Amino acid sequence: MKHIFRSIFLSFVGLGAIGWVSLYFTSLNLLGQGEDSSLRQWYFDNLVRTSDIVESGQNWEDLAVGLYNLLYQMTIALLSTTVVASLIWSIGSHFLNIDAPGKAKIYFIHWIVFTGIFMAIIVVIVFWFLKWSSRYDAADFLSPGGIVWISTISFVYYFLTYYLSVFLGTARFARSSVLLANKIPGHWSFL
């Protein structure tokens, strides 16, 4: 049981190493920004189609609030999914049937499938918020480049957060199942 708790702790270390950026970004969007905010200006310069806003007569302040709300809720959903997936793998790795040297490499297929399912869920969450949901009016004003930018950053960032978490949190005897995790020295007392 102590090994599972150590894996959970290491998984959270991996999540926290770069996951704090998501929490910071979420808090910025939750609190909203003033009219003179550089974040708000960056959103309007890079993520939205200003010509559509002008043509529709949309209030810029209402659009900013809608955009903050969309990005805040999307990052909460993405980070929650990443935490759950990381913990499931880190805890589940202790229950893999690895009873011989070198057998952990067979479970690489399991890890790839699990990671693929995780990334598919991330893709669905991103596109649900940006394209499929009618709940967020601000998504209608996002430019194609803005959608690509948000999607790409989300896919890369949350994959790296997940990977770092499972890289550190996978059970020691199952590290060969996670890409490059077998390179972590096994003699470190804190691992």
mmCIF file of the C-alpha atoms, coordinates in Angstrom:
data_MODEL
# 
_entry.id   MODEL 
# 
loop_
_atom_site.group_PDB 
_atom_site.id 
_atom_site.type_symbol 
_atom_site.label_atom_id 
_atom_site.label_alt_id 
_atom_site.label_comp_id 
_atom_site.label_asym_id 
_atom_site.label_entity_id 
_atom_site.label_seq_id 
_atom_site.pdbx_PDB_ins_code 
_atom_site.Cartn_x 
_atom_site.Cartn_y 
_atom_site.Cartn_z 
_atom_site.occupancy 
_atom_site.B_iso_or_equiv 
_atom_site.pdbx_formal_charge 
_atom_site.auth_seq_id 
_atom_site.auth_comp_id 
_atom_site.auth_asym_id 
_atom_site.auth_atom_id 
_atom_site.pdbx_PDB_model_num 
ATOM 1   C CA . MET A 1 1   ? 0.000   0.000   0.000   1.00 0.00 ? 1   MET A CA 1 
ATOM 2   C CA . LYS A 1 2   ? 2.888   2.371   0.735   1.00 0.00 ? 2   LYS A CA 1 
ATOM 3   C CA . HIS A 1 3   ? 4.085   1.959   -2.858  1.00 0.00 ? 3   HIS A CA 1 
ATOM 4   C CA . ILE A 1 4   ? 0.690   3.074   -4.163  1.00 0.00 ? 4   ILE A CA 1 
ATOM 5   C CA . PHE A 1 5   ? 0.766   6.156   -1.949  1.00 0.00 ? 5   PHE A CA 1 
ATOM 6   C CA . ARG A 1 6   ? 4.303   6.897   -3.148  1.00 0.00 ? 6   ARG A CA 1 
ATOM 7   C CA . SER A 1 7   ? 3.084   6.613   -6.759  1.00 0.00 ? 7   SER A CA 1 
ATOM 8   C CA . ILE A 1 8   ? 0.182   8.950   -6.017  1.00 0.00 ? 8   ILE A CA 1 
ATOM 9   C CA . PHE A 1 9   ? 2.584   11.446  -4.433  1.00 0.00 ? 9   PHE A CA 1 
ATOM 10  C CA . LEU A 1 10  ? 4.990   11.254  -7.385  1.00 0.00 ? 10  LEU A CA 1 
ATOM 11  C CA . SER A 1 11  ? 2.102   11.551  -9.792  1.00 0.00 ? 11  SER A CA 1 
ATOM 12  C CA . PHE A 1 12  ? 1.059   14.779  -8.081  1.00 0.00 ? 12  PHE A CA 1 
ATOM 13  C CA . VAL A 1 13  ? 4.661   15.996  -8.215  1.00 0.00 ? 13  VAL A CA 1 
ATOM 14  C CA . GLY A 1 14  ? 4.602   15.436  -11.974 1.00 0.00 ? 14  GLY A CA 1 
ATOM 15  C CA . LEU A 1 15  ? 1.210   17.122  -12.290 1.00 0.00 ? 15  LEU A CA 1 
ATOM 16  C CA . GLY A 1 16  ? 2.312   20.082  -10.210 1.00 0.00 ? 16  GLY A CA 1 
ATOM 17  C CA . ALA A 1 17  ? 5.569   20.580  -12.092 1.00 0.00 ? 17  ALA A CA 1 
ATOM 18  C CA . ILE A 1 18  ? 3.769   22.164  -15.035 1.00 0.00 ? 18  ILE A CA 1 
ATOM 19  C CA . GLY A 1 19  ? 0.132   21.875  -13.978 1.00 0.00 ? 19  GLY A CA 1 
ATOM 20  C CA . TRP A 1 20  ? 0.408   25.086  -11.962 1.00 0.00 ? 20  TRP A CA 1 
ATOM 21  C CA . VAL A 1 21  ? 0.366   27.000  -15.255 1.00 0.00 ? 21  VAL A CA 1 
ATOM 22  C CA . SER A 1 22  ? -3.127  25.693  -15.962 1.00 0.00 ? 22  SER A CA 1 
ATOM 23  C CA . LEU A 1 23  ? -4.297  26.711  -12.486 1.00 0.00 ? 23  LEU A CA 1 
ATOM 24  C CA . TYR A 1 24  ? -2.809  30.181  -12.944 1.00 0.00 ? 24  TYR A CA 1 
ATOM 25  C CA . PHE A 1 25  ? -4.440  30.563  -16.359 1.00 0.00 ? 25  PHE A CA 1 
ATOM 26  C CA . THR A 1 26  ? -7.744  29.329  -14.953 1.00 0.00 ? 26  THR A CA 1 
ATOM 27  C CA . SER A 1 27  ? -7.611  31.854  -12.135 1.00 0.00 ? 27  SER A CA 1 
ATOM 28  C CA . LEU A 1 28  ? -6.856  34.672  -14.596 1.00 0.00 ? 28  LEU A CA 1 
ATOM 29  C CA . ASN A 1 29  ? -9.924  33.756  -16.628 1.00 0.00 ? 29  ASN A CA 1 
ATOM 30  C CA . LEU A 1 30  ? -12.087 33.180  -13.555 1.00 0.00 ? 30  LEU A CA 1 
ATOM 31  C CA . LEU A 1 31  ? -11.286 36.568  -12.099 1.00 0.00 ? 31  LEU A CA 1 
ATOM 32  C CA . GLY A 1 32  ? -11.669 38.289  -15.452 1.00 0.00 ? 32  GLY A CA 1 
ATOM 33  C CA . GLN A 1 33  ? -9.557  41.164  -16.538 1.00 0.00 ? 33  GLN A CA 1 
ATOM 34  C CA . GLY A 1 34  ? -10.117 44.888  -16.787 1.00 0.00 ? 34  GLY A CA 1 
ATOM 35  C CA . GLU A 1 35  ? -10.562 46.742  -20.049 1.00 0.00 ? 35  GLU A CA 1 
ATOM 36  C CA . ASP A 1 36  ? -6.870  47.671  -20.104 1.00 0.00 ? 36  ASP A CA 1 
ATOM 37  C CA . SER A 1 37  ? -5.707  44.106  -19.538 1.00 0.00 ? 37  SER A CA 1 
ATOM 38  C CA . SER A 1 38  ? -2.929  42.818  -21.764 1.00 0.00 ? 38  SER A CA 1 
ATOM 39  C CA . LEU A 1 39  ? -4.483  39.324  -21.630 1.00 0.00 ? 39  LEU A CA 1 
ATOM 40  C CA . ARG A 1 40  ? -7.797  40.645  -22.892 1.00 0.00 ? 40  ARG A CA 1 
ATOM 41  C CA . GLN A 1 41  ? -6.041  42.614  -25.616 1.00 0.00 ? 41  GLN A CA 1 
ATOM 42  C CA . TRP A 1 42  ? -4.096  39.521  -26.622 1.00 0.00 ? 42  TRP A CA 1 
ATOM 43  C CA . TYR A 1 43  ? -7.330  37.508  -26.848 1.00 0.00 ? 43  TYR A CA 1 
ATOM 44  C CA . PHE A 1 44  ? -8.920  40.084  -29.128 1.00 0.00 ? 44  PHE A CA 1 
ATOM 45  C CA . ASP A 1 45  ? -5.784  40.451  -31.255 1.00 0.00 ? 45  ASP A CA 1 
ATOM 46  C CA . ASN A 1 46  ? -5.106  36.732  -31.720 1.00 0.00 ? 46  ASN A CA 1 
ATOM 47  C CA . LEU A 1 47  ? -8.133  34.573  -30.980 1.00 0.00 ? 47  LEU A CA 1 
ATOM 48  C CA . VAL A 1 48  ? -11.255 36.316  -32.268 1.00 0.00 ? 48  VAL A CA 1 
ATOM 49  C CA . ARG A 1 49  ? -12.452 37.663  -35.611 1.00 0.00 ? 49  ARG A CA 1 
ATOM 50  C CA . THR A 1 50  ? -12.908 41.359  -34.912 1.00 0.00 ? 50  THR A CA 1 
ATOM 51  C CA . SER A 1 51  ? -14.729 41.922  -38.202 1.00 0.00 ? 51  SER A CA 1 
ATOM 52  C CA . ASP A 1 52  ? -17.509 39.521  -37.125 1.00 0.00 ? 52  ASP A CA 1 
ATOM 53  C CA . ILE A 1 53  ? -17.803 41.285  -33.782 1.00 0.00 ? 53  ILE A CA 1 
ATOM 54  C CA . VAL A 1 54  ? -18.209 44.661  -35.471 1.00 0.00 ? 54  VAL A CA 1 
ATOM 55  C CA . GLU A 1 55  ? -20.743 43.315  -37.995 1.00 0.00 ? 55  GLU A CA 1 
ATOM 56  C CA . SER A 1 56  ? -22.843 41.582  -35.353 1.00 0.00 ? 56  SER A CA 1 
ATOM 57  C CA . GLY A 1 57  ? -22.909 44.577  -33.046 1.00 0.00 ? 57  GLY A CA 1 
ATOM 58  C CA . GLN A 1 58  ? -21.795 42.331  -30.180 1.00 0.00 ? 58  GLN A CA 1 
ATOM 59  C CA . ASN A 1 59  ? -20.801 44.206  -27.045 1.00 0.00 ? 59  ASN A CA 1 
ATOM 60  C CA . TRP A 1 60  ? -17.034 43.808  -26.569 1.00 0.00 ? 60  TRP A CA 1 
ATOM 61  C CA . GLU A 1 61  ? -17.378 43.597  -22.785 1.00 0.00 ? 61  GLU A CA 1 
ATOM 62  C CA . ASP A 1 62  ? -19.961 40.796  -22.996 1.00 0.00 ? 62  ASP A CA 1 
ATOM 63  C CA . LEU A 1 63  ? -17.781 38.920  -25.467 1.00 0.00 ? 63  LEU A CA 1 
ATOM 64  C CA . ALA A 1 64  ? -14.756 39.242  -23.171 1.00 0.00 ? 64  ALA A CA 1 
ATOM 65  C CA . VAL A 1 65  ? -16.755 37.859  -20.238 1.00 0.00 ? 65  VAL A CA 1 
ATOM 66  C CA . GLY A 1 66  ? -18.010 34.991  -22.426 1.00 0.00 ? 66  GLY A CA 1 
ATOM 67  C CA . LEU A 1 67  ? -14.479 34.245  -23.617 1.00 0.00 ? 67  LEU A CA 1 
ATOM 68  C CA . TYR A 1 68  ? -13.131 34.235  -20.061 1.00 0.00 ? 68  TYR A CA 1 
ATOM 69  C CA . ASN A 1 69  ? -15.941 31.897  -19.021 1.00 0.00 ? 69  ASN A CA 1 
ATOM 70  C CA . LEU A 1 70  ? -15.336 29.545  -21.947 1.00 0.00 ? 70  LEU A CA 1 
ATOM 71  C CA . LEU A 1 71  ? -11.584 29.302  -21.341 1.00 0.00 ? 71  LEU A CA 1 
ATOM 72  C CA . TYR A 1 72  ? -12.008 29.014  -17.565 1.00 0.00 ? 72  TYR A CA 1 
ATOM 73  C CA . GLN A 1 73  ? -14.453 26.121  -17.807 1.00 0.00 ? 73  GLN A CA 1 
ATOM 74  C CA . MET A 1 74  ? -12.500 24.417  -20.583 1.00 0.00 ? 74  MET A CA 1 
ATOM 75  C CA . THR A 1 75  ? -9.244  24.465  -18.606 1.00 0.00 ? 75  THR A CA 1 
ATOM 76  C CA . ILE A 1 76  ? -11.023 23.117  -15.510 1.00 0.00 ? 76  ILE A CA 1 
ATOM 77  C CA . ALA A 1 77  ? -12.439 20.225  -17.578 1.00 0.00 ? 77  ALA A CA 1 
ATOM 78  C CA . LEU A 1 78  ? -9.075  19.510  -19.210 1.00 0.00 ? 78  LEU A CA 1 
ATOM 79  C CA . LEU A 1 79  ? -7.090  19.657  -15.981 1.00 0.00 ? 79  LEU A CA 1 
ATOM 80  C CA . SER A 1 80  ? -9.612  17.482  -14.136 1.00 0.00 ? 80  SER A CA 1 
ATOM 81  C CA . THR A 1 81  ? -9.465  14.878  -16.897 1.00 0.00 ? 81  THR A CA 1 
ATOM 82  C CA . THR A 1 82  ? -5.667  14.950  -16.827 1.00 0.00 ? 82  THR A CA 1 
ATOM 83  C CA . VAL A 1 83  ? -5.530  14.469  -13.064 1.00 0.00 ? 83  VAL A CA 1 
ATOM 84  C CA . VAL A 1 84  ? -7.997  11.574  -13.138 1.00 0.00 ? 84  VAL A CA 1 
ATOM 85  C CA . ALA A 1 85  ? -6.254  9.812   -16.050 1.00 0.00 ? 85  ALA A CA 1 
ATOM 86  C CA . SER A 1 86  ? -2.831  10.239  -14.455 1.00 0.00 ? 86  SER A CA 1 
ATOM 87  C CA . LEU A 1 87  ? -3.984  8.839   -11.138 1.00 0.00 ? 87  LEU A CA 1 
ATOM 88  C CA . ILE A 1 88  ? -5.804  5.928   -12.780 1.00 0.00 ? 88  ILE A CA 1 
ATOM 89  C CA . TRP A 1 89  ? -2.634  4.885   -14.612 1.00 0.00 ? 89  TRP A CA 1 
ATOM 90  C CA . SER A 1 90  ? -0.324  5.494   -11.644 1.00 0.00 ? 90  SER A CA 1 
ATOM 91  C CA . ILE A 1 91  ? -2.495  3.448   -9.296  1.00 0.00 ? 91  ILE A CA 1 
ATOM 92  C CA . GLY A 1 92  ? -3.419  0.860   -11.929 1.00 0.00 ? 92  GLY A CA 1 
ATOM 93  C CA . SER A 1 93  ? 0.236   0.240   -12.791 1.00 0.00 ? 93  SER A CA 1 
ATOM 94  C CA . HIS A 1 94  ? 0.613   -1.467  -9.401  1.00 0.00 ? 94  HIS A CA 1 
ATOM 95  C CA . PHE A 1 95  ? -1.942  -4.077  -10.439 1.00 0.00 ? 95  PHE A CA 1 
ATOM 96  C CA . LEU A 1 96  ? -0.333  -5.070  -13.735 1.00 0.00 ? 96  LEU A CA 1 
ATOM 97  C CA . ASN A 1 97  ? 0.561   -8.763  -13.837 1.00 0.00 ? 97  ASN A CA 1 
ATOM 98  C CA . ILE A 1 98  ? 4.312   -8.339  -14.187 1.00 0.00 ? 98  ILE A CA 1 
ATOM 99  C CA . ASP A 1 99  ? 5.945   -11.427 -12.760 1.00 0.00 ? 99  ASP A CA 1 
ATOM 100 C CA . ALA A 1 100 ? 9.118   -11.742 -14.830 1.00 0.00 ? 100 ALA A CA 1 
ATOM 101 C CA . PRO A 1 101 ? 11.940  -9.457  -15.951 1.00 0.00 ? 101 PRO A CA 1 
ATOM 102 C CA . GLY A 1 102 ? 11.206  -7.734  -19.235 1.00 0.00 ? 102 GLY A CA 1 
ATOM 103 C CA . LYS A 1 103 ? 7.496   -8.494  -19.116 1.00 0.00 ? 103 LYS A CA 1 
ATOM 104 C CA . ALA A 1 104 ? 6.640   -4.844  -18.372 1.00 0.00 ? 104 ALA A CA 1 
ATOM 105 C CA . LYS A 1 105 ? 7.462   -3.977  -21.976 1.00 0.00 ? 105 LYS A CA 1 
ATOM 106 C CA . ILE A 1 106 ? 4.413   -5.965  -23.038 1.00 0.00 ? 106 ILE A CA 1 
ATOM 107 C CA . TYR A 1 107 ? 2.269   -3.489  -21.099 1.00 0.00 ? 107 TYR A CA 1 
ATOM 108 C CA . PHE A 1 108 ? 3.555   -0.657  -23.303 1.00 0.00 ? 108 PHE A CA 1 
ATOM 109 C CA . ILE A 1 109 ? 0.627   -1.497  -25.587 1.00 0.00 ? 109 ILE A CA 1 
ATOM 110 C CA . HIS A 1 110 ? -1.753  -1.023  -22.648 1.00 0.00 ? 110 HIS A CA 1 
ATOM 111 C CA . TRP A 1 111 ? -0.170  2.327   -21.850 1.00 0.00 ? 111 TRP A CA 1 
ATOM 112 C CA . ILE A 1 112 ? -0.388  3.481   -25.481 1.00 0.00 ? 112 ILE A CA 1 
ATOM 113 C CA . VAL A 1 113 ? -4.062  2.479   -25.685 1.00 0.00 ? 113 VAL A CA 1 
ATOM 114 C CA . PHE A 1 114 ? -4.810  4.185   -22.346 1.00 0.00 ? 114 PHE A CA 1 
ATOM 115 C CA . THR A 1 115 ? -2.940  7.304   -23.475 1.00 0.00 ? 115 THR A CA 1 
ATOM 116 C CA . GLY A 1 116 ? -4.793  7.259   -26.803 1.00 0.00 ? 116 GLY A CA 1 
ATOM 117 C CA . ILE A 1 117 ? -8.135  7.106   -24.992 1.00 0.00 ? 117 ILE A CA 1 
ATOM 118 C CA . PHE A 1 118 ? -7.012  9.965   -22.741 1.00 0.00 ? 118 PHE A CA 1 
ATOM 119 C CA . MET A 1 119 ? -6.025  12.093  -25.741 1.00 0.00 ? 119 MET A CA 1 
ATOM 120 C CA . ALA A 1 120 ? -9.304  11.290  -27.512 1.00 0.00 ? 120 ALA A CA 1 
ATOM 121 C CA . ILE A 1 121 ? -11.168 12.567  -24.443 1.00 0.00 ? 121 ILE A CA 1 
ATOM 122 C CA . ILE A 1 122 ? -9.020  15.726  -24.492 1.00 0.00 ? 122 ILE A CA 1 
ATOM 123 C CA . VAL A 1 123 ? -9.880  16.255  -28.184 1.00 0.00 ? 123 VAL A CA 1 
ATOM 124 C CA . VAL A 1 124 ? -13.604 15.798  -27.473 1.00 0.00 ? 124 VAL A CA 1 
ATOM 125 C CA . ILE A 1 125 ? -13.477 18.273  -24.573 1.00 0.00 ? 125 ILE A CA 1 
ATOM 126 C CA . VAL A 1 126 ? -11.652 20.907  -26.625 1.00 0.00 ? 126 VAL A CA 1 
ATOM 127 C CA . PHE A 1 127 ? -13.970 20.603  -29.613 1.00 0.00 ? 127 PHE A CA 1 
ATOM 128 C CA . TRP A 1 128 ? -17.046 20.453  -27.424 1.00 0.00 ? 128 TRP A CA 1 
ATOM 129 C CA . PHE A 1 129 ? -16.149 23.805  -25.905 1.00 0.00 ? 129 PHE A CA 1 
ATOM 130 C CA . LEU A 1 130 ? -14.895 25.407  -29.111 1.00 0.00 ? 130 LEU A CA 1 
ATOM 131 C CA . LYS A 1 131 ? -17.207 24.010  -31.794 1.00 0.00 ? 131 LYS A CA 1 
ATOM 132 C CA . TRP A 1 132 ? -20.034 21.749  -30.679 1.00 0.00 ? 132 TRP A CA 1 
ATOM 133 C CA . SER A 1 133 ? -21.561 23.428  -27.651 1.00 0.00 ? 133 SER A CA 1 
ATOM 134 C CA . SER A 1 134 ? -24.133 26.163  -28.131 1.00 0.00 ? 134 SER A CA 1 
ATOM 135 C CA . ARG A 1 135 ? -23.700 27.191  -24.505 1.00 0.00 ? 135 ARG A CA 1 
ATOM 136 C CA . TYR A 1 136 ? -20.731 29.473  -25.218 1.00 0.00 ? 136 TYR A CA 1 
ATOM 137 C CA . ASP A 1 137 ? -21.584 32.323  -27.590 1.00 0.00 ? 137 ASP A CA 1 
ATOM 138 C CA . ALA A 1 138 ? -17.983 33.557  -27.508 1.00 0.00 ? 138 ALA A CA 1 
ATOM 139 C CA . ALA A 1 139 ? -16.905 30.431  -29.403 1.00 0.00 ? 139 ALA A CA 1 
ATOM 140 C CA . ASP A 1 140 ? -18.805 31.701  -32.454 1.00 0.00 ? 140 ASP A CA 1 
ATOM 141 C CA . PHE A 1 141 ? -16.429 34.649  -32.688 1.00 0.00 ? 141 PHE A CA 1 
ATOM 142 C CA . LEU A 1 142 ? -13.196 32.660  -32.476 1.00 0.00 ? 142 LEU A CA 1 
ATOM 143 C CA . SER A 1 143 ? -11.116 32.826  -35.623 1.00 0.00 ? 143 SER A CA 1 
ATOM 144 C CA . PRO A 1 144 ? -9.962  29.613  -37.326 1.00 0.00 ? 144 PRO A CA 1 
ATOM 145 C CA . GLY A 1 145 ? -6.417  30.509  -36.271 1.00 0.00 ? 145 GLY A CA 1 
ATOM 146 C CA . GLY A 1 146 ? -7.608  31.042  -32.709 1.00 0.00 ? 146 GLY A CA 1 
ATOM 147 C CA . ILE A 1 147 ? -9.271  27.641  -32.648 1.00 0.00 ? 147 ILE A CA 1 
ATOM 148 C CA . VAL A 1 148 ? -6.132  25.990  -34.021 1.00 0.00 ? 148 VAL A CA 1 
ATOM 149 C CA . TRP A 1 149 ? -3.992  27.860  -31.505 1.00 0.00 ? 149 TRP A CA 1 
ATOM 150 C CA . ILE A 1 150 ? -6.170  26.945  -28.495 1.00 0.00 ? 150 ILE A CA 1 
ATOM 151 C CA . SER A 1 151 ? -6.501  23.327  -29.667 1.00 0.00 ? 151 SER A CA 1 
ATOM 152 C CA . THR A 1 152 ? -2.796  22.829  -30.302 1.00 0.00 ? 152 THR A CA 1 
ATOM 153 C CA . ILE A 1 153 ? -1.724  24.367  -27.008 1.00 0.00 ? 153 ILE A CA 1 
ATOM 154 C CA . SER A 1 154 ? -4.341  22.286  -25.160 1.00 0.00 ? 154 SER A CA 1 
ATOM 155 C CA . PHE A 1 155 ? -3.327  19.006  -26.802 1.00 0.00 ? 155 PHE A CA 1 
ATOM 156 C CA . VAL A 1 156 ? 0.400   19.521  -26.260 1.00 0.00 ? 156 VAL A CA 1 
ATOM 157 C CA . TYR A 1 157 ? 0.190   21.014  -22.769 1.00 0.00 ? 157 TYR A CA 1 
ATOM 158 C CA . TYR A 1 158 ? -2.210  18.473  -21.274 1.00 0.00 ? 158 TYR A CA 1 
ATOM 159 C CA . PHE A 1 159 ? -0.380  15.560  -22.882 1.00 0.00 ? 159 PHE A CA 1 
ATOM 160 C CA . LEU A 1 160 ? 2.904   16.772  -21.370 1.00 0.00 ? 160 LEU A CA 1 
ATOM 161 C CA . THR A 1 161 ? 1.258   17.243  -17.976 1.00 0.00 ? 161 THR A CA 1 
ATOM 162 C CA . TYR A 1 162 ? -0.216  13.730  -18.144 1.00 0.00 ? 162 TYR A CA 1 
ATOM 163 C CA . TYR A 1 163 ? 3.037   12.216  -19.407 1.00 0.00 ? 163 TYR A CA 1 
ATOM 164 C CA . LEU A 1 164 ? 5.171   13.808  -16.698 1.00 0.00 ? 164 LEU A CA 1 
ATOM 165 C CA . SER A 1 165 ? 2.720   12.583  -14.084 1.00 0.00 ? 165 SER A CA 1 
ATOM 166 C CA . VAL A 1 166 ? 2.690   8.967   -15.283 1.00 0.00 ? 166 VAL A CA 1 
ATOM 167 C CA . PHE A 1 167 ? 6.427   9.114   -15.980 1.00 0.00 ? 167 PHE A CA 1 
ATOM 168 C CA . LEU A 1 168 ? 7.045   9.700   -12.288 1.00 0.00 ? 168 LEU A CA 1 
ATOM 169 C CA . GLY A 1 169 ? 4.012   7.922   -10.850 1.00 0.00 ? 169 GLY A CA 1 
ATOM 170 C CA . THR A 1 170 ? 4.159   4.556   -12.603 1.00 0.00 ? 170 THR A CA 1 
ATOM 171 C CA . ALA A 1 171 ? 5.018   1.648   -10.318 1.00 0.00 ? 171 ALA A CA 1 
ATOM 172 C CA . ARG A 1 172 ? 8.738   0.961   -10.266 1.00 0.00 ? 172 ARG A CA 1 
ATOM 173 C CA . PHE A 1 173 ? 8.410   -2.581  -11.628 1.00 0.00 ? 173 PHE A CA 1 
ATOM 174 C CA . ALA A 1 174 ? 6.136   -1.348  -14.465 1.00 0.00 ? 174 ALA A CA 1 
ATOM 175 C CA . ARG A 1 175 ? 8.230   1.597   -15.672 1.00 0.00 ? 175 ARG A CA 1 
ATOM 176 C CA . SER A 1 176 ? 9.195   -0.178  -18.895 1.00 0.00 ? 176 SER A CA 1 
ATOM 177 C CA . SER A 1 177 ? 5.568   0.092   -19.959 1.00 0.00 ? 177 SER A CA 1 
ATOM 178 C CA . VAL A 1 178 ? 5.782   3.916   -20.101 1.00 0.00 ? 178 VAL A CA 1 
ATOM 179 C CA . LEU A 1 179 ? 7.923   5.422   -22.824 1.00 0.00 ? 179 LEU A CA 1 
ATOM 180 C CA . LEU A 1 180 ? 11.374  6.343   -21.392 1.00 0.00 ? 180 LEU A CA 1 
ATOM 181 C CA . ALA A 1 181 ? 10.266  5.864   -17.766 1.00 0.00 ? 181 ALA A CA 1 
ATOM 182 C CA . ASN A 1 182 ? 12.652  2.945   -17.373 1.00 0.00 ? 182 ASN A CA 1 
ATOM 183 C CA . LYS A 1 183 ? 15.482  5.511   -17.570 1.00 0.00 ? 183 LYS A CA 1 
ATOM 184 C CA . ILE A 1 184 ? 14.661  6.744   -14.045 1.00 0.00 ? 184 ILE A CA 1 
ATOM 185 C CA . PRO A 1 185 ? 17.236  5.272   -11.679 1.00 0.00 ? 185 PRO A CA 1 
ATOM 186 C CA . GLY A 1 186 ? 15.628  2.678   -9.427  1.00 0.00 ? 186 GLY A CA 1 
ATOM 187 C CA . HIS A 1 187 ? 17.976  3.195   -6.497  1.00 0.00 ? 187 HIS A CA 1 
ATOM 188 C CA . TRP A 1 188 ? 16.709  6.672   -5.609  1.00 0.00 ? 188 TRP A CA 1 
ATOM 189 C CA . SER A 1 189 ? 15.183  6.420   -2.173  1.00 0.00 ? 189 SER A CA 1 
ATOM 190 C CA . PHE A 1 190 ? 12.373  8.864   -2.895  1.00 0.00 ? 190 PHE A CA 1 
ATOM 191 C CA . LEU A 1 191 ? 11.280  6.966   -6.017  1.00 0.00 ? 191 LEU A CA 1 
# 
